[in-house]
Amino acid sequence: MSAILMPKPDERVLARRDTIIAGLAALLPPEALITSEDERRAYETDALTAYRQMPLAVVLPQTTAQVAAILAFLNAEGVKVVARGAGTSLAGGALPTADAVVLGVSKMNRVLNVDIPNRTIRVEAGVTNLGVSAAVQHLGFFYAPDPSSQLACTIAGNIGMNSGGAHCLKYGVTTNNVLGVKMVMIDGTIVEIGGEALDAAGLDLLGLIVGSEGQIGVVTEATLRILPLAEGARPMLMGFQSAEACGACVAAIIGSGIIPVAIEYMDRPAIRVCEAFAHAGYPLDVEALLIIEVEGSEEEIADLISRITAIAAEFNPSTLKVSQSEAESAAIWKGRKSAFGAMGRIADYMCMDGTIPTGQLPRVLTGIADICNGYGLEVANIFHAGDGNLHPLVLFNANKPGELEKAEAAGADILKLCVEVGGCLTGEHGVGVEKRELMVHQFNTIDLDQQMRIKTALDPQWLLNPHKVFPLEGRPV
């Protein structure tokens, strides 16, 4: 049995399933309501595939008005709602329960407005991350946050989890690039928060919404900041003979005041798997690898590469390679962006997501290896080293009894280590169900109570994604 507990479904809701479905059918066109077992099965899990549960029903609205009608009805019926983007959540953020209705935003996928003078774009929440950049690339702009799942993941999920990505070291994560949202509250009220201004009047409620994991409302539209494409960009590879030297090099680069576009880290197991998949030219004789990208004019790029090379020399890199073409740059990033999928070809894994101060990288990398060795498990490290957002992949055999539990225990210890050194439980994947019970290691009772009071004020019955984020014990509802 897994260590993660799921709440028992409300039998009273299950007994009224036919009535609830009839009520939803009266609000939506037939193609927007999924009730059959075979079709609901596609929504029983997200990217945390160790857990699955068939939802009560699935609704796929196409408008904000439909979302409002759905939530008002389910609120009156006391039925739980799990908002879902593309289902790429690695922390179980979109896992349903048997008494919950999944509300998917995949059909809300229109680009509503592009405002180049003000450098904004307004999109429906089901637009993919990469779709935002695709809508403005021909105009010389892009959307900065770039999760590895950007081909599939939606803006809705990005906002829910405050997603990041390789290039967020320079440009910030989702919260730094969202200017406004349209959101539906649990009672069906439609609210608009923020707007096209860089600093909207009033309380910064966007700071509460981004990263709230669907706990306080369902975002249906978002106004995002778009940025001009850089004049040029170039990645470089550096290989080191120890993880400690590699981690220390990252800390030295950041400490010098240089902010590259990205600094990505891979260790030996990850390098081998990614190179076999992407043929990117990664060195296979090193213990750790950095992908460092800089951008600007040719002169700026040359200057930054020179300065970074000088800093790295103190840590004796055994390999240093600067991309010489667009094709070479694309291959380098293909390896990194495909890392999680490539790793899945050789082993089952749990992808963790903790954040630490960059100065603690050497200590934490050593600690991760010691933790996994203690459980008899292998680990591959692939992460955003520049901002300390770690993604250790704890490898295990899902077909071997007890291996999943060991992997979960090792992952929990890794996250506790992140907190211990001054970091936090999550950088971009959210808390979901995976880290829910670990929240007591990050926050004390007063902190958690304060957060739960906000949740209760905005969702009195705790119907929105209710079994996520907060520990099951100590909840007010």
C-alpha positions in Angstrom: 0.0 0.0 0.0 1.1 3.5 -0.7 2.0 6.0 2.0 -0.3 8.7 0.5 -3.9 8.4 1.9 -6.9 9.5 0.0 -10.1 10.6 1.8 -13.2 8.3 1.7 -15.8 9.5 -0.8 -19.1 11.0 0.4 -21.6 8.2 0.0 -24.4 10.7 -0.1 -23.0 12.2 -3.2 -22.4 8.8 -4.8 -26.0 7.9 -4.2 -27.1 11.0 -6.0 -24.9 10.5 -9.1 -27.8 10.2 -11.6 -29.4 13.3 -10.3 -26.1 15.3 -10.4 -25.4 14.1 -13.9 -28.9 15.1 -15.0 -28.4 18.5 -13.5 -25.1 19.0 -15.4 -26.7 17.7 -18.6 -29.3 20.5 -18.4 -26.5 23.1 -18.3 -24.2 21.8 -21.0 -24.3 20.5 -24.6 -23.9 16.7 -24.8 -20.3 16.8 -26.0 -19.3 18.8 -22.9 -20.3 16.0 -20.4 -18.5 12.7 -20.0 -20.2 10.1 -17.9 -19.3 6.6 -19.3 -16.8 4.5 -17.5 -14.5 4.1 -20.6 -14.4 7.9 -21.2 -14.0 8.9 -17.6 -11.0 6.6 -17.3 -8.9 9.1 -19.2 -9.3 11.4 -16.3 -8.6 9.0 -13.4 -5.0 10.1 -13.0 -2.5 12.8 -13.9 1.3 12.5 -14.3 1.6 11.1 -10.8 0.5 7.8 -12.3 1.0 5.7 -9.1 -2.5 6.9 -8.1 -5.8 6.8 -9.9 -9.5 7.1 -9.1 -12.4 7.3 -11.5 -14.3 10.6 -11.0 -18.0 11.0 -10.7 -18.2 12.7 -14.0 -16.2 15.0 -16.3 -17.3 18.4 -17.7 -15.5 20.2 -20.5 -17.0 23.7 -20.7 -16.2 26.1 -23.6 -17.0 29.4 -22.0 -16.7 31.2 -18.7 -20.5 31.4 -18.4 -20.6 27.6 -18.6 -18.0 27.3 -15.9 -20.0 29.7 -13.7 -23.2 27.6 -14.2 -21.4 24.4 -13.4 -19.8 25.7 -10.2 -23.0 27.3 -9.0 -24.9 24.0 -9.5 -22.2 21.8 -7.9 -21.8 24.2 -5.0 -25.6 24.0 -4.3 -25.4 20.2 -4.5 -22.3 20.0 -2.2 -20.2 18.2 -4.9 -16.4 18.5 -5.1 -14.7 19.9 -8.1 -11.2 19.1 -9.4 -10.1 21.6 -12.1 -7.8 20.1 -14.7 -5.6 21.5 -17.4 -3.7 19.0 -19.4 -3.1 16.5 -16.6 0.7 16.9 -16.6 0.8 17.5 -12.8 3.7 15.5 -11.3 2.4 16.1 -7.7 -1.1 14.7 -8.2 -2.7 18.1 -8.4 -5.4 16.9 -10.7 -6.2 13.6 -9.1 -9.9 13.2 -8.6 -11.9 11.3 -6.0 -14.9 9.1 -6.7 -17.3 11.8 -5.4 -15.7 14.7 -7.4 -16.5 16.1 -10.8 -13.4 16.9 -13.0 -13.7 20.3 -14.7 -11.3 20.3 -17.7 -10.5 23.5 -19.5 -9.0 21.9 -22.7 -11.8 23.3 -24.9 -11.2 26.8 -23.7 -8.2 27.2 -26.0 -8.6 30.5 -27.8 -6.2 33.4 -28.0 -8.4 36.4 -27.3 -6.2 39.5 -27.8 -2.6 40.4 -28.6 -1.5 43.9 -27.6 2.0 44.5 -28.8 2.3 48.2 -27.7 1.5 47.1 -24.1 3.3 43.7 -24.6 0.4 41.6 -23.3 -1.6 38.7 -24.6 -5.0 37.5 -23.3 -5.8 33.8 -23.6 -8.3 31.3 -22.4 -7.0 29.0 -19.7 -6.8 25.9 -21.9 -4.2 27.4 -24.3 -0.9 25.5 -24.0 2.2 27.1 -22.7 4.0 26.8 -26.1 0.8 28.0 -27.8 1.2 31.4 -26.2 4.7 31.9 -27.7 3.5 30.5 -31.0 0.8 33.2 -31.2 3.3 36.0 -31.0 6.6 34.6 -32.3 6.0 36.0 -35.8 5.7 39.4 -34.2 9.1 39.0 -32.5 7.8 38.1 -29.0 7.6 35.1 -26.7 6.2 34.0 -23.3 9.0 33.4 -20.9 8.0 30.5 -18.5 8.9 27.3 -20.3 8.2 24.1 -18.3 9.5 20.9 -19.8 5.9 19.8 -20.5 5.3 23.1 -22.4 4.1 21.3 -25.5 1.1 19.9 -23.6 0.7 21.8 -20.3 -1.9 24.6 -20.2 -1.8 28.1 -18.8 -4.5 27.0 -16.3 -2.1 24.4 -14.8 0.8 26.8 -15.0 -1.1 29.3 -12.9 -2.3 26.7 -10.5 1.2 25.4 -9.8 3.2 28.6 -10.5 5.2 26.7 -13.1 8.8 27.6 -14.0 11.2 26.2 -16.5 14.7 26.4 -17.7 14.6 30.0 -18.8 13.0 31.4 -15.6 16.3 32.1 -14.0 16.4 35.4 -15.9 12.7 36.0 -16.7 10.9 34.7 -13.6 8.3 32.0 -13.1 4.6 32.2 -13.8 3.8 34.7 -11.1 6.2 37.2 -12.6 4.5 36.9 -16.0 0.8 37.0 -15.2 -0.9 40.4 -15.1 -4.5 39.5 -14.7 -7.0 36.7 -14.6 -10.7 36.0 -15.0 -11.8 33.5 -12.4 -15.0 31.8 -11.3 -15.6 31.3 -7.6 -17.3 28.2 -6.2 -20.7 29.9 -6.0 -20.5 30.8 -9.7 -19.5 34.4 -9.2 -17.2 35.7 -12.0 -14.4 38.0 -10.9 -11.6 39.8 -12.8 -8.4 40.5 -10.9 -5.5 42.5 -12.2 -5.4 43.5 -15.9 -3.0 44.8 -18.5 -1.2 47.2 -16.2 2.1 46.1 -14.8 0.9 47.0 -11.3 -2.9 46.9 -10.8 -4.6 48.9 -8.1 -5.6 47.4 -4.8 -4.4 44.3 -3.0 -2.2 41.9 -4.9 -4.7 39.1 -5.1 -2.9 37.7 -8.0 -0.2 36.7 -5.6 -2.8 34.6 -3.8 -4.2 33.0 -7.0 -1.0 32.0 -8.8 0.2 28.8 -7.1 -3.1 28.2 -5.3 -3.6 24.8 -7.1 -7.3 25.3 -7.9 -8.1 25.7 -4.2 -9.9 29.1 -4.4 -11.4 29.4 -7.9 -11.2 28.2 -11.5 -9.2 30.5 -13.8 -10.8 30.8 -17.3 -8.8 33.6 -18.8 -5.4 35.1 -18.2 -3.6 38.2 -19.3 0.1 37.5 -19.7 3.3 39.5 -20.2 5.1 38.8 -23.5 8.7 39.8 -24.1 10.7 40.7 -27.2 12.8 37.8 -28.6 16.5 38.2 -27.8 18.8 39.3 -30.5 20.7 36.0 -30.2 21.2 33.2 -27.7 23.9 30.5 -27.3 24.2 27.5 -24.9 27.4 26.0 -23.7 28.2 22.7 -22.0 30.5 22.2 -19.1 31.4 18.8 -17.7 32.8 18.2 -14.2 34.4 15.2 -12.5 32.3 15.7 -9.3 28.8 16.8 -8.4 30.3 19.0 -5.7 32.5 20.9 -8.1 29.6 21.4 -10.5 27.3 22.7 -7.7 30.0 25.0 -6.4 30.5 26.4 -9.9 26.8 27.3 -10.2 27.0 29.1 -6.9 30.0 31.0 -8.0 28.5 32.1 -11.3 25.3 33.4 -9.6 27.4 34.9 -6.8 29.4 36.9 -9.3 26.3 38.8 -10.4 26.0 37.2 -13.8 22.4 36.0 -14.6 22.4 33.7 -17.6 19.1 32.9 -19.3 19.4 29.3 -17.9 21.7 27.1 -15.9 20.6 23.4 -16.1 22.2 20.5 -14.3 22.5 16.8 -15.2 24.4 14.1 -13.4 26.0 11.0 -15.0 22.9 8.7 -15.1 20.8 11.5 -16.7 23.5 12.5 -19.1 23.8 9.0 -20.5 20.0 8.5 -20.9 19.5 12.0 -22.5 22.4 11.6 -24.9 21.2 8.2 -26.1 17.8 9.8 -26.8 18.8 13.2 -28.3 22.4 12.7 -29.6 23.1 16.2 -28.4 26.9 15.8 -28.0 26.8 15.5 -24.2 30.1 14.3 -22.7 29.8 10.8 -21.3 33.0 10.7 -19.2 31.9 13.3 -16.6 30.0 13.0 -13.3 28.0 16.2 -13.8 27.1 18.6 -16.6 25.9 22.1 -16.8 24.0 23.7 -19.7 24.4 27.4 -19.5 22.7 29.7 -22.0 23.4 33.4 -22.4 21.8 35.9 -24.8 22.2 39.3 -26.4 24.2 40.7 -29.2 27.2 38.7 -30.5 29.5 41.0 -28.5 27.4 40.5 -25.3 27.3 36.7 -25.8 31.1 36.5 -26.3 31.7 38.6 -23.2 29.4 36.6 -21.0 30.8 33.3 -22.2 34.3 34.5 -21.5 33.5 35.6 -18.0 31.6 32.4 -17.2 34.5 30.4 -18.6 36.9 32.2 -16.3 34.8 31.6 -13.2 34.4 27.9 -14.1 38.1 27.4 -14.5 38.5 27.5 -10.7 36.4 24.3 -10.6 38.4 22.4 -13.2 35.8 21.5 -15.8 37.0 18.5 -17.9 34.8 19.5 -20.8 33.8 22.9 -22.2 31.9 23.2 -25.4 30.1 26.3 -26.9 27.3 25.7 -29.4 28.4 26.8 -32.9 25.1 26.6 -34.7 21.3 26.8 -34.3 21.1 23.0 -35.0 23.6 22.3 -32.2 21.7 24.6 -29.8 18.4 22.9 -30.6 20.0 19.5 -30.0 21.4 20.6 -26.6 18.0 21.8 -25.5 16.2 18.8 -27.0 18.2 16.6 -24.6 17.2 18.6 -21.6 13.6 19.1 -22.5 13.2 15.4 -23.2 14.9 14.3 -20.1 12.0 13.1 -18.1 10.5 11.2 -21.0 13.9 9.7 -21.9 14.4 8.5 -18.3 11.0 6.8 -18.4 12.4 4.5 -21.2 14.7 2.8 -18.8 13.1 2.9 -15.3 10.1 4.0 -13.3 10.8 7.1 -11.3 9.4 9.7 -8.9 10.3 13.2 -10.0 10.8 15.4 -6.9 10.6 19.2 -6.8 12.3 21.1 -4.0 14.0 24.5 -4.0 17.1 25.4 -2.1 19.5 28.4 -1.8 22.1 28.0 -4.5 24.9 28.1 -2.0 23.6 24.9 -0.6 23.9 22.9 -3.8 27.1 20.9 -3.0 25.7 19.9 0.4 22.3 18.9 -0.9 23.6 17.0 -3.9 25.7 14.9 -1.5 22.7 14.5 0.8 20.5 13.3 -2.0 23.0 10.6 -3.0 23.3 9.5 0.6 19.5 9.3 1.1 18.9 7.2 -2.0 21.9 4.9 -1.2 20.3 4.4 2.2 17.1 3.1 0.6 19.0 1.0 -1.9 17.7 3.2 -4.8 19.4 4.9 -7.7 18.8 8.6 -8.4 19.3 10.8 -11.5 19.5 14.5 -11.0 18.1 16.9 -13.6 17.2 20.4 -12.4 17.2 24.2 -12.8 20.5 24.8 -11.0 20.5 28.6 -11.4 17.6 29.2 -9.1 18.0 26.1 -6.9 14.9 24.3 -8.2 15.9 20.6 -7.9 14.3 17.7 -9.7 15.9 14.5 -8.4 14.4 11.4 -10.2 14.2 8.6 -7.7 14.4 5.4 -9.7 12.5 2.3 -8.7 10.8 -0.8 -10.1 7.0 -0.4 -10.0 6.5 -4.2 -10.4 8.5 -5.0 -7.3 6.5 -5.0 -4.1 7.7 -2.3 -1.7 9.7 -0.3 -4.2 7.2 2.5 -4.7 7.0 2.9 -0.9 10.8 3.1 -0.7 10.9 5.7 -3.5 8.2 7.8 -1.7 10.1 7.6 1.6 13.4 8.6 -0.1 11.6 11.5 -1.9 10.1 12.7 1.4 13.5 12.7 3.0 15.0 14.7 0.1 12.3 17.3 0.5 12.8 17.5 4.2 16.5 18.2 3.5 15.5 21.0 1.2 13.6 22.6 4.0 16.4 22.0 6.5 18.9 24.0 4.4 16.5 27.0 4.1 14.6 26.0 1.0 11.0 24.8 0.4 9.0 21.8 -0.6 8.2 22.8 -4.1 9.4 25.1 -6.8 7.0 24.6 -9.7 5.2 21.3 -9.4 2.9 22.3 -6.5 2.1 20.4 -3.4 -0.9 18.3 -4.7 -1.2 15.1 -2.8 2.4 14.1 -3.0 3.7 16.7 -0.5 0.5 17.3 1.4 1.5 15.6 4.6 5.0 17.2 4.4 3.6 20.7 4.8 4.0 20.4 8.6 7.8 20.3 8.0 7.6 23.7 6.1 5.0 25.4 8.2 3.9 25.5 11.8 0.3 25.1 13.0 -0.3 28.9 13.1 1.0 29.2 9.5 -1.2 26.4 8.2 -4.3 27.6 10.1 -3.9 31.1 8.6 -3.7 29.6 5.0 -6.7 27.4 5.7 -8.8 30.3 6.9 -8.3 32.0 3.6 -9.3 28.8 1.8 -12.4 28.6 4.0 -13.4 32.2 3.4 -13.3 31.7 -0.4 -14.6 28.1 -0.5 -16.6 27.5 2.7 -17.5 23.9 2.0 -14.0 23.0 0.8 -15.3 21.8 -2.5 -12.5 23.0 -4.8 -9.7 20.4 -5.1 -10.3 19.6 -1.5 -7.9 16.8 -0.8 -4.8 18.6 -1.9 -2.2 20.9 -0.4 -3.2 20.9 3.3 -2.6 17.9 5.6 -5.8 15.8 6.1 -5.5 16.1 9.8 -6.4 19.5 11.3 -8.6 20.8 8.6 -11.7 22.9 9.5 -13.9 21.0 7.1 
